């Protein structure tokens, strides 16, 4: 197992590259492909558009938007029906 920690306070967009040579038993080393991770230290934000003053209890549209320092790939909106 291999793990590493990044330096503290790296700016959003910093790319960390990594690759290794791994030796199993007495076999020659195997080179792994290079991989990278991009730091996203900016907190995401999201908001829900205003709802109409009156809406049917059974059917209405809800619109929301979100931003992030890098790319917003997934936004989970928790909801509760009462």
N, C-alpha and C positions, 0 to 999 in steps of 0.2 A: 504494500500500500504506500502511496505517495500523496502527500498533501503539502500545500504551501499557503501562506497568508500574504496578502498584498500589503504594501505600505499604507499607513493611515493617511487620510485626507488627499487621496489622488483625485484629480479633477475628472469630471464626466468626459468620456471619450478616450481616456487613456487605454491603450491596448497592451495587454500582458501576453507575451508569447511563451510557449513552452514546448520542449521536445526532449526525448531521452534516448539513451542507449541502454538496453536491458540485457543482462546476461543470466541465462538459466543454466545451472549446473556447470558443465565444462564446454557448453556450446558457444559458438562465436556470438558476439553481441548483436542484438536486433535493434535497428533504429526505428523509433516510432515516428509517425508523421507529426509535423508541427501543428499545434492547436493554439487558439488564442481566445481570450476573454476580454470583453470591453467593459470598463468600469462605468457604471451608471449611479453616481452618488446623489443625483437630484431626486428629491421626493416627487412622486407623481401627484397630479391634482385632477379632480373631476367635479363636475357639477351637473345638476338636473335642470333642464329648462323649466320655466314656470308652467304650472298646470292651468287650464282654464278655470274660471270662477265656478263653473258648474260642469260636472262630468257625470256620465252614467256610471253606476257602480259596477256594471258588468263589462263595459268596453270603453277604453280610452287609450290614446297614444301617450307614451312617455318617451321623451327624447333626452339624451345626455351626451356629454362630451368629456374628453379627458386629454391631458397633455403630460409629457414626460421629457426628461432631458435628452433621451436617445430616441427610442421608438416604442410606442405603446402597442404591445402585441396582444394583450388580453386585459379586459376590464371586467371584474366581477361586481355586480350590483346586487347586494343582499336586499331582499324584500320580505315583507310580512303582510298577509291578508288577515284582516280581523273581521 
